Amino acid sequence: MEKFGKFIWNIIVMVIKLIIIGFTFMKLWIWFIVPIFDLPDINIFAAVGLTMVIRYPLTTIPSKKRLEEFNSEKVHNFSILVVLSGFMLLIGYLVSLYI
């Protein structure tokens, strides 16, 4: 039962991470790609899909040792993702004011 709970928790965290990444990508797209290249806006689902397509070739299968290290650093990695996304949105917004 404990493994099932961890599995469900990992799914929930993964969905939250996808939403954060998708929202950040969507806003950056709207602020920069739309005015520069005159392309249409994208919604959060398209942003998540594009992010997954971009990240797919860059993803490697970690070794067993690296996977154990990653599992012990999940909270730290999630915190960095949230802070980095917020920072990217802030900088992107400030730059978009001058475009």
Secondary structure, 3 states (H helix, E strand, C coil): CHHHHHHHHHHHHHHHHHHHHHHHHHHHHHHHHHHHHCCCCCCHHHHHHHHHHHHHHHCCCCCHHHHHHHHHCHHHHHHHHHHHHHHHHHHHHHHHCCC
